Amino acid sequence: MGLISGIQNWILKDRIVKLENEIVRKYGSDFYAAMLRNVTNRPVYMPDNIEEYIQSGYLFNPIVYSVVSFIAQKASTIPWFVYEVKDEKALSLYKTASPDLQQYKKDIVRTKALVEIKDHELSSLFVSPNTL
């Protein structure tokens, strides 16, 4: 009984694959993907290109859009600079400084710990990052 049902399943799967291929050949993969969205619970994969990821993933899904926008907004407020460490002990103190510590005291500790490097190649990248 198990052998017969296994053969029947194999024949059925073969017929489904042939039908899928015929639909894709006749009507195109976009039509086939739209049909699957409406007919089955099978996953539908979008084409593997950047524009499709943005259109179907980022702009179409409000949760992804809000999370990515939130992260981008917060990252845009960070003052990006390239620093060289002068004093490891002062850097450790600066990293562990209390949020209640007055700003001018934090600035003093930061200037003891770090020196900004103006002519570093990353500095120009922070000013105008990759548009993609």
N, C-alpha and C positions, 0 to 999 in steps of 0.2 A: 504494500500500500504506500510506503514512503517513497519508493522508487518512482511509482507512477505520478504521485503528486509533485515530486521534484522535476520530472520531465515536463509536466503540465506548466509548472511555474517557469521553467526555462523557455518554453515555447511562448508563453504569455509575455515574458520580459522581452524576448526577441521581437515579437510583434509590436510591442510598445515602442521599442527603440526605432524600428522601421517607420512607424507612424510619426514619431517625433522628427526623424530625419526628413521625411516627406513634407511635413508642415514647414520646417525651416527652409527647405529647398524651394518650396512653392510660394510661401508668404513672407519669409524672412525671419531672422532671429528676434527682432523687436516685437513682431506680432506674436511669436511663440512665447516670449517672456510675458507679454501682457495677458495672453490666454492662461498661462500657468498661474499668474497672480489671481485670476478670477475663478479658476477651476480647482486648484489643489492647494495643499499646505506645503508644497515643496519649495525650497529656497530658490529664488531667482537671482542670479548673479549679474551685476551690471558689467558692461565692457570695461576693460582694464586700461583706462586713461584718466588723466587728471581732470579734464573738463567734466567727465561723467561723475567722478567722485564728488566734485563740488556741486554739480546740479542735483544729483540724486541723493547724495549723502548729507553734505553740509547745509545746503539751502532748503532741501525738502524736509529734513528732520528738525523740528523746532528745539528738541532737547540738545542735539549735537550743536546746533547753531548757537544756542544760548551759552553752552559750556565753553565752546571755542571762543566766542566773542568775549566772555568774561575773562578768560585767561589772557587773551590778546590785549584787552583793555588794561588789566593789571600789569602786564609785562611792559606796556608802553609807558608807564609812569616811573619805571626804574631808571635812574641815571646810569647809563652804561659807560664805563671807563675801563681802561686797562691799567692795572696797578702792579707794582713790584713790591714785595714784602721787604721792609727794612728791619723790622724787629718782630720776631715770632711771639715773644712774650706779650708785647703790646697788642699784636693782632689777636691773640687769644683773649685778652682782656676786652678788646673792642667787640669781638664776636659774642661774648657772654655778658655784655653790658645790659643793665636793667633798662626796660622801657621807660622807667621813671627818671632815669639819669638825664640831667639837663643837656640840651643839644650842644651847647658850646663845649661841654666836657667830653662828649662823644667825638666832636670834631678834633679836639686836642689829642685824644688817644689815637684817632684814625691817622692824623698827620705824623704821629710818632711811629705808627705801624706800617703805613703804606705811603708810597710815592707814585703819583700818576705818571704814566709814560704817554707823552703826547703823540709821538711820531711812530706809533705801532700800527701794523697793517690791520689789526682788528678794529682800531678806532674809526677808520674810514668805513668799515663794514657796519659798525653800529649806526653811523650817520645815514647810510643808504644801503639797507640790507637787500637781499635778493627779492625782487618783486613777486616771484612765484611763491 
